[in-house]
Amino acid sequence: MATTLYPGIPFSPQAALTNNIGAADTIIEVSDASAFPPAPNLATIGTDEDGETVLYTAKTETALSGCQRGIEGAARAWTAGELIGRNFTAKDHTDLIAAVLEAGAAATAAGAAARAAQKAASTAEGKAAEAAETAATKQDAL
């Protein structure tokens, strides 16, 4: 299974919630949607250990929508004015490690497959040479 890595945005600009949201809300209106990369992507609400990471699947000029709440931290109510942005998250770090491990495993598997193919080709080449030698010996005997 390939791990999805979400792009960041330079300098992690911040926006603010323009309306209160509840824990189950899937549309989050923001003061500046240009502070977020294209969807799908992650956003963090709050600035401390009580924050929440959200996965948004669509973005308009004023809102993030199709939000899956509580990707990290608990989904909860937030008030208008709370900071929100595309910050680097623990999920980004964990996913990056997983992607590197997946790439390493794929490279190892590809190398093993290449070595097996090379060995099979070498064996086939040897058998072909042996068959040619046998045929030449029979030809000489005739």
N, C-alpha and C positions, 0 to 999 in steps of 0.2 A: 504494500500500500504506500503510495507516494505521499509524503508530508507536504502540506500546502504552506508556503512561505508568503507572507503578505508584505508588500513594499512599504517602506517608511516614507516620510516626507522630511526634507532637510530642515533642521533646526527645530523640529517638533513644535510648530505654532499651536497656540491655544485658541479656543473659542469658548463661548459660554452657552449654557442651556438658555433658550429664550422662553421656555415654559416649564412649569413643574412637570415631572414625569413620575408615574407609579412603577412599581416593580415589574408589572406585566406589560407595560407599554412597549410597542415594537417600532414606534416612530419617535425619533428624538429630534426636535427642532433646535437648531444651533445658530449662533450669531454670525458665523462665517464658515460656510461649507468648503471654501477653498483651503481651509486648514487640514483637510482630509484627502488622502489619495483616493483614486477611483475604487468603487466597490468591486468585489467584496474586500473587506479589510477590517481592521480592529480600531477601536477607540477606547480611551480610558476616561472615566468620569471620576473626579476627585483627585486630590493631590497627596494623599497619605495612605496608610495601611488599610483604611476603610474603603478604598476605591473599588471600582468595578470595571472590568474589561468587557466590552461589548463587541460582538461580530455583527457588522452591518452588511447587507447584501445589495443595497441600492442607495444612491445618493442623489438628491435634488439640489437646487440652488439654496434651499433653506433647511434641509433636514437629512438625517440618516434614517433609512427605513429597512424593513425586513430584519430588524435587530433581534439577535439571540442574546439575551441578557445573562449576566452572571457567568461568562466564560471563565473569568477569574474573579474572585470575590463574590459576595452575595448580591443578587439582583435586589434593588431596593428603591424606595422613593428618593428623588432628588429635587431640589428647588431650583427655580430659575436663577441664573447667575452663576451656578456652579461651573467650574472649569471642566472642559472636555477637550481632548486632543488625541493625536496619533502618536502616542509615546511608546518607547520600547518597553515590552512587557516580559514577564517571566515566560509566558506562552511563546513569544518570539524566540527566546533563548532556548527553551526546551525543543521547539520545532526545528531550530537551526541544528542543534546537536543530532536530532533524529535524522534530518536530511543528510548530514555528513555521514552518519553511520550507514544509511541506506545506500548512498553513493559508493562508499567503501565496499559494502557487501556486493553491490552490483559489479564493481570493478574486479573484485576477487572472483566472482562467479564467471565473468567474461574471460578472465585470464585462465581459469581452469578449463573452460570450454575450448579456448584457443589451443591450450596445451594438448588437450585430448584430441582435437581435430588434427593438430600437427603430428601427434603420435600415430593416429589412424592413417594419415597420408604417408608417413614414413613406412609404416607396415605394408601398406598397399604398394608402395613403390618397391619395397624389397621383394614382395611376392611377384610383382610384375617382372623384375629383373631375374628372379629365379626361374620363372616360367619361360622367359626369353632364352635363358641359358639352356634350359632343358630342351626347348624347341630347336636351338642351334645344334645341340649335341645329337638329337635325333636326325636332323637334316644332314649332318656330317656322316652319320652312320648309313644313310641311304646312298 
